[in-house]
Amino acid sequence: MAGGQERILRRRIKSVQATRKITKAMELIAASQISRSQARIIANRPYRHGMQRIVIEAALGDPAAAKKLLAVPDKIDAAIVLVITGDRGLSGAYNSSVMRAGERLVRELRNQGTSVRLFAVGKKAAGFFRFRGMEVEQSFVGFADRPSFSDARFIAGVIAAPFIDGEVQQVLLVSTRFHSAGSQSVETEQLLPLSMPDVIIDDTPKPLKGYTEFEPEVEQLLLHLAPRALESEVFSALLEGAASFHTSQQRAMAAATENADELGLTLTRIMNRARQDSITTEIMEIVSGAEALRSGK
């Protein structure tokens, strides 16, 4: 084998080995983040479930007063779509699945005659929709991996203002729901008007019992509860999105590491086989030369 070809193969093998080190490190980092993200989701559940219970109790206490915040209007002239993705890639189909679902939802709403205002969390979503010719009214970046409640509060305040002012009649969320380390799904959820969730205690629906008195009146109470409930739902979506991102990245980097191992082994075999062929050829040439010299003498 020519020395130039051998050098090329050696460089490729070294490049593959260097890439493998990077993907393996990213796999370990993502794996360490998964358990932390899961712990944050579990810690947030009592607050989220408690908020859902208060909202549904207030709504059942005075359905007429709750109609504005909990009922979907017959005609939706304008809506907000919030899409939650990551700030970084190398995470398999995590970003692309959410962005495509968000794009389909926007097109469906516009085909129905609804004006859509698009908001995005994560650099990937903002760049994707701008490339598709869809204007993103505001993007929120820099915290998709480790969101805080203050981030959720800020986002909730931005998307709730047009609904409160009557500029839009519906606020929809497209994000990835984290069911377990092996199961995540892209879901579309209505944030405003507030949906009527089942009351959940320890992940099991429980019927409401007893009688509740409200002070102040239900209408005033819901005006204070609605922003808090919206913040809770946005924060839960951010947490589950972060956990889904780390899980997808861990799987993608594990697959990349395995592919690098296979490619490095294949290249090494090719180089060794070529070197063996070259050595065999050289030995045959030496033997042939020696035989020729012996015959000449």
Secondary structure, DSSP 8 states (H G I E B T S, - for coil): --HHHHHHHHHHHHHHHHHHHHHHHHHHHHHHHHHHHHHHHHHHHHHHHHHHHHHHHHHHH-HHHHHHHHS--S--SEEEEEEE--S---STTHHHHHHHHHHHHHHHHHHTT-EEEEEEESHHHHHHHHHTT--EEEEE-S-SSS--HHHHHHHHHHHHHHHHTTS-SEEEEEEEEEEETTEEEEEEEEEES------EETTEE----S----SS-HHHHHHHHHHHHHHHHHHHHHHHHHHHHHHHHHHHHHHHHHHHHHHHHHHHHHHHHHHHHHHHHHHHHHHHHHHHHHHH-
